[in-house]
Amino acid sequence: MDQKTMVKQSFDFQKAALDNMYRNLVTLQDQAEKSVTLFLDRIPWMPEESKQIIMEWGTMYKKGRDDLKRVMDDGYNKMESYIVSTAEATQRAAMQVQETGQKAAQQAQQTTRRASQQTSRTAAEARRAAAKSTGK
């Protein structure tokens, strides 16, 4: 499995965990709002203005939680694009290093081959020269 896939899966898991936590928070807050509304409807001595203030608090909580979700989603989207682009850049760099290493290995093989051929020629010339000098 490549690095990009592993990072993406980890990131997606974290995002899914946050989304699940948010949905649970929404459910909990909605249930609390229903309970408070039911409670306020059954209290005849509480002024209507007080009930409205309490309901307005609930509206502010909802707006705050929705704003938080929007900001976190934007942050996750930016982070995801950054992580993916970084992983791709790292992968490209690794491929370039690998290609450079392969080219260096090929050049080393060619140099070794040339040196071996040169050594063989030099040895053959030395044998011919030795044969000439012993033959004379």
mmCIF file of the C-alpha atoms, coordinates in Angstrom:
data_MODEL
# 
_entry.id   MODEL 
# 
loop_
_atom_site.group_PDB 
_atom_site.id 
_atom_site.type_symbol 
_atom_site.label_atom_id 
_atom_site.label_alt_id 
_atom_site.label_comp_id 
_atom_site.label_asym_id 
_atom_site.label_entity_id 
_atom_site.label_seq_id 
_atom_site.pdbx_PDB_ins_code 
_atom_site.Cartn_x 
_atom_site.Cartn_y 
_atom_site.Cartn_z 
_atom_site.occupancy 
_atom_site.B_iso_or_equiv 
_atom_site.pdbx_formal_charge 
_atom_site.auth_seq_id 
_atom_site.auth_comp_id 
_atom_site.auth_asym_id 
_atom_site.auth_atom_id 
_atom_site.pdbx_PDB_model_num 
ATOM 1   C CA . MET A 1 1   ? 0.000   0.000   0.000   1.00 0.00 ? 1   MET A CA 1 
ATOM 2   C CA . ASP A 1 2   ? 1.432   3.358   -0.938  1.00 0.00 ? 2   ASP A CA 1 
ATOM 3   C CA . GLN A 1 3   ? 1.912   6.280   1.413   1.00 0.00 ? 3   GLN A CA 1 
ATOM 4   C CA . LYS A 1 4   ? -0.808  8.415   -0.168  1.00 0.00 ? 4   LYS A CA 1 
ATOM 5   C CA . THR A 1 5   ? -3.457  5.725   0.363   1.00 0.00 ? 5   THR A CA 1 
ATOM 6   C CA . MET A 1 6   ? -2.469  5.148   3.986   1.00 0.00 ? 6   MET A CA 1 
ATOM 7   C CA . VAL A 1 7   ? -2.522  8.858   4.809   1.00 0.00 ? 7   VAL A CA 1 
ATOM 8   C CA . LYS A 1 8   ? -5.864  9.310   3.037   1.00 0.00 ? 8   LYS A CA 1 
ATOM 9   C CA . GLN A 1 9   ? -7.431  6.382   4.904   1.00 0.00 ? 9   GLN A CA 1 
ATOM 10  C CA . SER A 1 10  ? -6.199  7.692   8.244   1.00 0.00 ? 10  SER A CA 1 
ATOM 11  C CA . PHE A 1 11  ? -7.487  11.166  7.434   1.00 0.00 ? 11  PHE A CA 1 
ATOM 12  C CA . ASP A 1 12  ? -10.875 9.814   6.309   1.00 0.00 ? 12  ASP A CA 1 
ATOM 13  C CA . PHE A 1 13  ? -11.155 7.832   9.552   1.00 0.00 ? 13  PHE A CA 1 
ATOM 14  C CA . GLN A 1 14  ? -10.502 10.950  11.640  1.00 0.00 ? 14  GLN A CA 1 
ATOM 15  C CA . LYS A 1 15  ? -13.038 12.943  9.624   1.00 0.00 ? 15  LYS A CA 1 
ATOM 16  C CA . ALA A 1 16  ? -15.647 10.191  9.968   1.00 0.00 ? 16  ALA A CA 1 
ATOM 17  C CA . ALA A 1 17  ? -15.065 10.100  13.735  1.00 0.00 ? 17  ALA A CA 1 
ATOM 18  C CA . LEU A 1 18  ? -15.589 13.868  13.946  1.00 0.00 ? 18  LEU A CA 1 
ATOM 19  C CA . ASP A 1 19  ? -18.734 13.703  11.805  1.00 0.00 ? 19  ASP A CA 1 
ATOM 20  C CA . ASN A 1 20  ? -20.099 10.929  14.007  1.00 0.00 ? 20  ASN A CA 1 
ATOM 21  C CA . MET A 1 21  ? -19.349 12.949  17.143  1.00 0.00 ? 21  MET A CA 1 
ATOM 22  C CA . TYR A 1 22  ? -21.089 15.959  15.607  1.00 0.00 ? 22  TYR A CA 1 
ATOM 23  C CA . ARG A 1 23  ? -24.197 13.934  14.732  1.00 0.00 ? 23  ARG A CA 1 
ATOM 24  C CA . ASN A 1 24  ? -24.307 12.616  18.308  1.00 0.00 ? 24  ASN A CA 1 
ATOM 25  C CA . LEU A 1 25  ? -23.975 16.161  19.644  1.00 0.00 ? 25  LEU A CA 1 
ATOM 26  C CA . VAL A 1 26  ? -26.809 17.350  17.396  1.00 0.00 ? 26  VAL A CA 1 
ATOM 27  C CA . THR A 1 27  ? -29.026 14.483  18.562  1.00 0.00 ? 27  THR A CA 1 
ATOM 28  C CA . LEU A 1 28  ? -28.237 15.216  22.197  1.00 0.00 ? 28  LEU A CA 1 
ATOM 29  C CA . GLN A 1 29  ? -28.898 18.944  21.833  1.00 0.00 ? 29  GLN A CA 1 
ATOM 30  C CA . ASP A 1 30  ? -32.122 18.398  19.884  1.00 0.00 ? 30  ASP A CA 1 
ATOM 31  C CA . GLN A 1 31  ? -33.373 16.011  22.561  1.00 0.00 ? 31  GLN A CA 1 
ATOM 32  C CA . ALA A 1 32  ? -32.444 18.502  25.277  1.00 0.00 ? 32  ALA A CA 1 
ATOM 33  C CA . GLU A 1 33  ? -34.311 21.241  23.383  1.00 0.00 ? 33  GLU A CA 1 
ATOM 34  C CA . LYS A 1 34  ? -37.413 19.064  23.174  1.00 0.00 ? 34  LYS A CA 1 
ATOM 35  C CA . SER A 1 35  ? -37.216 18.331  26.889  1.00 0.00 ? 35  SER A CA 1 
ATOM 36  C CA . VAL A 1 36  ? -36.786 21.997  27.782  1.00 0.00 ? 36  VAL A CA 1 
ATOM 37  C CA . THR A 1 37  ? -39.653 23.001  25.490  1.00 0.00 ? 37  THR A CA 1 
ATOM 38  C CA . LEU A 1 38  ? -41.903 20.386  27.072  1.00 0.00 ? 38  LEU A CA 1 
ATOM 39  C CA . PHE A 1 39  ? -40.855 21.550  30.530  1.00 0.00 ? 39  PHE A CA 1 
ATOM 40  C CA . LEU A 1 40  ? -41.411 25.233  29.716  1.00 0.00 ? 40  LEU A CA 1 
ATOM 41  C CA . ASP A 1 41  ? -44.852 24.520  28.259  1.00 0.00 ? 41  ASP A CA 1 
ATOM 42  C CA . ARG A 1 42  ? -45.903 22.954  31.567  1.00 0.00 ? 42  ARG A CA 1 
ATOM 43  C CA . ILE A 1 43  ? -44.761 25.832  33.795  1.00 0.00 ? 43  ILE A CA 1 
ATOM 44  C CA . PRO A 1 44  ? -47.638 28.307  33.985  1.00 0.00 ? 44  PRO A CA 1 
ATOM 45  C CA . TRP A 1 45  ? -45.920 30.720  36.397  1.00 0.00 ? 45  TRP A CA 1 
ATOM 46  C CA . MET A 1 46  ? -42.935 31.503  34.114  1.00 0.00 ? 46  MET A CA 1 
ATOM 47  C CA . PRO A 1 47  ? -43.338 34.693  32.075  1.00 0.00 ? 47  PRO A CA 1 
ATOM 48  C CA . GLU A 1 48  ? -43.468 34.324  28.285  1.00 0.00 ? 48  GLU A CA 1 
ATOM 49  C CA . GLU A 1 49  ? -40.440 36.640  27.915  1.00 0.00 ? 49  GLU A CA 1 
ATOM 50  C CA . SER A 1 50  ? -38.321 34.253  30.008  1.00 0.00 ? 50  SER A CA 1 
ATOM 51  C CA . LYS A 1 51  ? -39.454 31.329  27.892  1.00 0.00 ? 51  LYS A CA 1 
ATOM 52  C CA . GLN A 1 52  ? -38.527 33.245  24.741  1.00 0.00 ? 52  GLN A CA 1 
ATOM 53  C CA . ILE A 1 53  ? -35.060 34.023  26.134  1.00 0.00 ? 53  ILE A CA 1 
ATOM 54  C CA . ILE A 1 54  ? -34.475 30.362  26.925  1.00 0.00 ? 54  ILE A CA 1 
ATOM 55  C CA . MET A 1 55  ? -35.624 29.344  23.433  1.00 0.00 ? 55  MET A CA 1 
ATOM 56  C CA . GLU A 1 56  ? -33.343 32.018  21.953  1.00 0.00 ? 56  GLU A CA 1 
ATOM 57  C CA . TRP A 1 57  ? -30.408 30.437  23.779  1.00 0.00 ? 57  TRP A CA 1 
ATOM 58  C CA . GLY A 1 58  ? -31.245 27.184  22.037  1.00 0.00 ? 58  GLY A CA 1 
ATOM 59  C CA . THR A 1 59  ? -31.274 28.964  18.688  1.00 0.00 ? 59  THR A CA 1 
ATOM 60  C CA . MET A 1 60  ? -27.871 30.504  19.453  1.00 0.00 ? 60  MET A CA 1 
ATOM 61  C CA . TYR A 1 61  ? -26.489 27.078  20.408  1.00 0.00 ? 61  TYR A CA 1 
ATOM 62  C CA . LYS A 1 62  ? -27.726 25.651  17.117  1.00 0.00 ? 62  LYS A CA 1 
ATOM 63  C CA . LYS A 1 63  ? -26.164 28.480  15.148  1.00 0.00 ? 63  LYS A CA 1 
ATOM 64  C CA . GLY A 1 64  ? -22.885 28.048  17.029  1.00 0.00 ? 64  GLY A CA 1 
ATOM 65  C CA . ARG A 1 65  ? -22.813 24.308  16.461  1.00 0.00 ? 65  ARG A CA 1 
ATOM 66  C CA . ASP A 1 66  ? -23.607 24.753  12.745  1.00 0.00 ? 66  ASP A CA 1 
ATOM 67  C CA . ASP A 1 67  ? -20.868 27.385  12.436  1.00 0.00 ? 67  ASP A CA 1 
ATOM 68  C CA . LEU A 1 68  ? -18.437 25.039  14.172  1.00 0.00 ? 68  LEU A CA 1 
ATOM 69  C CA . LYS A 1 69  ? -19.335 22.230  11.757  1.00 0.00 ? 69  LYS A CA 1 
ATOM 70  C CA . ARG A 1 70  ? -18.880 24.503  8.753   1.00 0.00 ? 70  ARG A CA 1 
ATOM 71  C CA . VAL A 1 71  ? -15.488 25.742  9.986   1.00 0.00 ? 71  VAL A CA 1 
ATOM 72  C CA . MET A 1 72  ? -14.331 22.211  10.773  1.00 0.00 ? 72  MET A CA 1 
ATOM 73  C CA . ASP A 1 73  ? -15.456 20.943  7.361   1.00 0.00 ? 73  ASP A CA 1 
ATOM 74  C CA . ASP A 1 74  ? -13.586 23.797  5.663   1.00 0.00 ? 74  ASP A CA 1 
ATOM 75  C CA . GLY A 1 75  ? -10.500 23.009  7.728   1.00 0.00 ? 75  GLY A CA 1 
ATOM 76  C CA . TYR A 1 76  ? -10.743 19.314  6.907   1.00 0.00 ? 76  TYR A CA 1 
ATOM 77  C CA . ASN A 1 77  ? -11.101 20.072  3.191   1.00 0.00 ? 77  ASN A CA 1 
ATOM 78  C CA . LYS A 1 78  ? -8.030  22.313  3.246   1.00 0.00 ? 78  LYS A CA 1 
ATOM 79  C CA . MET A 1 79  ? -6.061  19.794  5.283   1.00 0.00 ? 79  MET A CA 1 
ATOM 80  C CA . GLU A 1 80  ? -7.083  16.967  2.962   1.00 0.00 ? 80  GLU A CA 1 
ATOM 81  C CA . SER A 1 81  ? -5.885  18.832  -0.123  1.00 0.00 ? 81  SER A CA 1 
ATOM 82  C CA . TYR A 1 82  ? -2.625  19.676  1.662   1.00 0.00 ? 82  TYR A CA 1 
ATOM 83  C CA . ILE A 1 83  ? -2.045  16.087  2.789   1.00 0.00 ? 83  ILE A CA 1 
ATOM 84  C CA . VAL A 1 84  ? -2.831  14.637  -0.632  1.00 0.00 ? 84  VAL A CA 1 
ATOM 85  C CA . SER A 1 85  ? -0.605  17.139  -2.447  1.00 0.00 ? 85  SER A CA 1 
ATOM 86  C CA . THR A 1 86  ? 2.221   16.564  0.053   1.00 0.00 ? 86  THR A CA 1 
ATOM 87  C CA . ALA A 1 87  ? 1.933   12.795  -0.292  1.00 0.00 ? 87  ALA A CA 1 
ATOM 88  C CA . GLU A 1 88  ? 1.979   13.104  -4.084  1.00 0.00 ? 88  GLU A CA 1 
ATOM 89  C CA . ALA A 1 89  ? 5.033   15.391  -3.958  1.00 0.00 ? 89  ALA A CA 1 
ATOM 90  C CA . THR A 1 90  ? 6.796   12.961  -1.632  1.00 0.00 ? 90  THR A CA 1 
ATOM 91  C CA . GLN A 1 91  ? 5.965   10.091  -3.949  1.00 0.00 ? 91  GLN A CA 1 
ATOM 92  C CA . ARG A 1 92  ? 7.309   12.013  -6.967  1.00 0.00 ? 92  ARG A CA 1 
ATOM 93  C CA . ALA A 1 93  ? 10.492  12.871  -5.082  1.00 0.00 ? 93  ALA A CA 1 
ATOM 94  C CA . ALA A 1 94  ? 10.981  9.227   -4.101  1.00 0.00 ? 94  ALA A CA 1 
ATOM 95  C CA . MET A 1 95  ? 10.538  8.164   -7.724  1.00 0.00 ? 95  MET A CA 1 
ATOM 96  C CA . GLN A 1 96  ? 13.086  10.765  -8.846  1.00 0.00 ? 96  GLN A CA 1 
ATOM 97  C CA . VAL A 1 97  ? 15.568  9.519   -6.251  1.00 0.00 ? 97  VAL A CA 1 
ATOM 98  C CA . GLN A 1 98  ? 14.981  5.968   -7.416  1.00 0.00 ? 98  GLN A CA 1 
ATOM 99  C CA . GLU A 1 99  ? 15.453  6.948   -11.066 1.00 0.00 ? 99  GLU A CA 1 
ATOM 100 C CA . THR A 1 100 ? 18.626  8.848   -10.188 1.00 0.00 ? 100 THR A CA 1 
ATOM 101 C CA . GLY A 1 101 ? 19.913  5.804   -8.309  1.00 0.00 ? 101 GLY A CA 1 
ATOM 102 C CA . GLN A 1 102 ? 19.157  3.573   -11.289 1.00 0.00 ? 102 GLN A CA 1 
ATOM 103 C CA . LYS A 1 103 ? 20.963  5.945   -13.649 1.00 0.00 ? 103 LYS A CA 1 
ATOM 104 C CA . ALA A 1 104 ? 23.949  6.063   -11.312 1.00 0.00 ? 104 ALA A CA 1 
ATOM 105 C CA . ALA A 1 105 ? 23.989  2.244   -11.158 1.00 0.00 ? 105 ALA A CA 1 
ATOM 106 C CA . GLN A 1 106 ? 23.863  2.031   -14.968 1.00 0.00 ? 106 GLN A CA 1 
ATOM 107 C CA . GLN A 1 107 ? 26.714  4.537   -15.260 1.00 0.00 ? 107 GLN A CA 1 
ATOM 108 C CA . ALA A 1 108 ? 28.724  2.560   -12.705 1.00 0.00 ? 108 ALA A CA 1 
ATOM 109 C CA . GLN A 1 109 ? 28.113  -0.647  -14.688 1.00 0.00 ? 109 GLN A CA 1 
ATOM 110 C CA . GLN A 1 110 ? 29.230  1.055   -17.914 1.00 0.00 ? 110 GLN A CA 1 
ATOM 111 C CA . THR A 1 111 ? 32.332  2.444   -16.227 1.00 0.00 ? 111 THR A CA 1 
ATOM 112 C CA . THR A 1 112 ? 33.142  -0.985  -14.776 1.00 0.00 ? 112 THR A CA 1 
ATOM 113 C CA . ARG A 1 113 ? 32.612  -2.621  -18.171 1.00 0.00 ? 113 ARG A CA 1 
ATOM 114 C CA . ARG A 1 114 ? 34.887  -0.076  -19.880 1.00 0.00 ? 114 ARG A CA 1 
ATOM 115 C CA . ALA A 1 115 ? 37.532  -0.478  -17.193 1.00 0.00 ? 115 ALA A CA 1 
ATOM 116 C CA . SER A 1 116 ? 37.330  -4.257  -17.554 1.00 0.00 ? 116 SER A CA 1 
ATOM 117 C CA . GLN A 1 117 ? 37.662  -4.013  -21.340 1.00 0.00 ? 117 GLN A CA 1 
ATOM 118 C CA . GLN A 1 118 ? 40.584  -1.623  -20.993 1.00 0.00 ? 118 GLN A CA 1 
ATOM 119 C CA . THR A 1 119 ? 42.241  -3.974  -18.512 1.00 0.00 ? 119 THR A CA 1 
ATOM 120 C CA . SER A 1 120 ? 41.730  -6.886  -20.894 1.00 0.00 ? 120 SER A CA 1 
ATOM 121 C CA . ARG A 1 121 ? 43.275  -4.915  -23.778 1.00 0.00 ? 121 ARG A CA 1 
ATOM 122 C CA . THR A 1 122 ? 46.176  -3.827  -21.633 1.00 0.00 ? 122 THR A CA 1 
ATOM 123 C CA . ALA A 1 123 ? 46.761  -7.402  -20.484 1.00 0.00 ? 123 ALA A CA 1 
ATOM 124 C CA . ALA A 1 124 ? 46.604  -8.660  -24.091 1.00 0.00 ? 124 ALA A CA 1 
ATOM 125 C CA . GLU A 1 125 ? 49.055  -5.972  -25.200 1.00 0.00 ? 125 GLU A CA 1 
ATOM 126 C CA . ALA A 1 126 ? 51.339  -6.885  -22.309 1.00 0.00 ? 126 ALA A CA 1 
ATOM 127 C CA . ARG A 1 127 ? 51.235  -10.561 -23.314 1.00 0.00 ? 127 ARG A CA 1 
ATOM 128 C CA . ARG A 1 128 ? 51.973  -9.673  -26.952 1.00 0.00 ? 128 ARG A CA 1 
ATOM 129 C CA . ALA A 1 129 ? 54.818  -7.447  -25.896 1.00 0.00 ? 129 ALA A CA 1 
ATOM 130 C CA . ALA A 1 130 ? 56.160  -10.195 -23.628 1.00 0.00 ? 130 ALA A CA 1 
ATOM 131 C CA . ALA A 1 131 ? 55.842  -12.733 -26.438 1.00 0.00 ? 131 ALA A CA 1 
ATOM 132 C CA . LYS A 1 132 ? 57.678  -10.405 -28.834 1.00 0.00 ? 132 LYS A CA 1 
ATOM 133 C CA . SER A 1 133 ? 60.457  -9.760  -26.373 1.00 0.00 ? 133 SER A CA 1 
ATOM 134 C CA . THR A 1 134 ? 60.937  -13.468 -25.617 1.00 0.00 ? 134 THR A CA 1 
ATOM 135 C CA . GLY A 1 135 ? 60.645  -14.355 -29.278 1.00 0.00 ? 135 GLY A CA 1 
ATOM 136 C CA . LYS A 1 136 ? 63.456  -12.036 -30.338 1.00 0.00 ? 136 LYS A CA 1 
# 
